[in-house]
Structures are given as structure tokens and as C-alpha cells.
Amino acid sequence: IPGGTGCYSYGATAPDAVFQVVLQAGETVYLSEHGGLDSTLTIFSAGACGDTAASAASEDLSTDESGGVSYTASSVETVYLVVESWSSTPYTVDYDIRIDVQ
């Protein structure tokens, strides 16, 4: 999403990647970023976003998000996985966003 999702005020001009996942009760979603992208990984419940919204999981460790975040659904629900980059400065960096549902 060019210009950001608005989920965080600090990186509002940086691009985001947002993924929608429907989880069944007991399923766990894992989100991680591998590479050199300075990003924040967040998992939101449906309809939740913004600086004051409660997130199900979040991680911001500069350029090493390989540990990732996870969330387990207690019932059928839709979650949004947000990978928000810190800067929109034009540069090239290799990265890989990984999503796994188990």
C-alpha cells in the first residue's frame, strides 16, 4: 500500500504490505520478514488499526524480523498481517515476507 496503512504514525509515508487471512479455531498464523527491510510486523484482528488499536502480535527489531510473530485463533476469525517499512527513501533491498498457517 503506497503511503502506508496509517496503522502507525512514524512510517506513514513508507509502503506497507497487508495480507488478509481467515483462521479456523485453533489455527496459528506465523508472519516473518527475512532480509534487509527495516520493518514492523503486526497482526490485527478484523477492523483494528491505528495507533491506539490493540494488536494480536507485533515485532519491531530494526532489520531482523526473522523471528517473526504468531497468533492463534480461538474461533473462526479474519486477521490482517501488516508488514510496514520504516522509510520510503528510494533504495533497493532484498527481503522475503513469509506467511504460514498451521
N, C-alpha and C positions, 0 to 999 in steps of 0.2 A: 504494500500500500504506500505509494509515494506520499511523503508528507507525514507519515506516521498515523497511528490509530487514535492518538490522543490519550492513550492509556497512561502515559507518563508525560509530565511537563518538561522533563530535562532533555528529551530527544525528539521533540515534536516535529522537527524538520527532517529527521532521518527516516529512511524507508523501513517498513515493517513487513513481516510475512505472518499471515494469520491463517490458521487451519481450524476447521470445524470438525469435531469428532463426536459421534454418538456412541456412548458407552452403555453396555448392559450391566446389570447389577453384578458386582464382583470383578469386573474387568479393570485392568490398570493400564493407563496410557503413560508412556515414557517419552520425554522430549529432551533432545540434546543437540548441541551445535559443536561441530568438530572443525577446527581450522583457526584462522586468524581474525575472525569477526569479533569486534568488541560489542557484545550484545547482552540483553537481558532476556531471560526465558521466563514466561509466566503462563500459568494455566488458570483460566477464568471459568466460572460457571456461566450458563447462558444468561445473557443480559447484563453481566457485570463488567464494568470497565471504568476507568478513571482513577485519579489519584487517591480517592477515598474508598474505592471498591475493594472488598475483600477478595483476595485471590486464593485459589486452592493450593498453589505452589508457585514459588518464584526463586530465581537464582540470578545473581549478577557478580561474576568473578573476573571482570575485565575480559581477557581474550581466551580463557579456558573454561568453556561451558560443557566440556565433555562428560562431566559427572551427571549433568542434566537434572531434570525434575520429574516427578511422577505424581500421579493422582489415581486413587482407586474409587470407583463409583459405588455408592451403597444402594442405588436404584438406577433405573434407566434414566440417563440424562445426557444432555448435549453440553460439551465443554469447548472452549476456544483456546487454542495454543497460539501464543504470541511470541514471535522472535523479533525483538525491537533492537535495531542497531543504534549505537551511540551517536555516530557522526554521519553526515551526508557529504562530507568532503570528498570530492572525486578522487578515488584511488581504487586500485584493483587488489582484491584479497580473495584467496581461495577459502571456501568453507562448505560444510555439508550439514544440512539440517536432517536429523533422524527422528522419526516418529515410529513407535512400536506399540501395539495394543496386544495385551495378553490376557 
